[in-house]
Amino acid sequence: MKRIIVLLVLLSLALTASAQRVTWHLGAYYQTPGGTEFRHLGGYAGASFEPFFPWPVYLETGLGAEACGTLKGAENFRLELPVNLTWQWEPAPLFSMGPYAGVSAAYNKIRQGGPDFFTWGWQAGISIRPNGVYINVAYHSDMLPYYDTGVKLSGIRVTLGICL
């Protein structure tokens, strides 16, 4: 698993080295529970690279940090590294939108003495960027079950942020 993560990071770095345009973004997100009672609240910092210029295809990556738990309190801390491929249609100079899809690796730290563990996930959604604002609506799902519950965490994630 470590080799796959290293390979993804190296591939991302190689593609971003030739990028013609870079956009940085910061945001916060909330993810609804999808089949579980877990709710996610987190922050995100990332960048969009345009290695395929002049085509409007971007490689997006970043780092998300979230608290995940039930309404009774946080039970899990999670660091997430997503890698997405997105197509952005730009009908006006300060407005773009388009679909994206990708994979993510996540490190989970359980608060009540459970073991730490890694998991993989995927996401697909739409990104809208009007005048420096960053809005994403996506479906996120883990590929592996959460700890010993046998349930895969999933749900609709809404991200609101700014483009720098």
PEVENSUL-V429584 format. One record per helix or strand. SS is the DSSP state (helix for helix, strand for strand). FROM is the first residue (numbers start at 1). LEN is the number of residues. If there is no record, write none. Layout:
ss:SS from:FROM len:LEN
ss:SS from:FROM len:LEN
//
This chain:
ss:helix from:2 len:16
ss:strand from:22 len:10
ss:strand from:39 len:11
ss:strand from:57 len:14
ss:strand from:73 len:15
ss:strand from:89 len:4
ss:strand from:95 len:16
ss:strand from:117 len:14
ss:strand from:133 len:10
ss:strand from:154 len:10
//
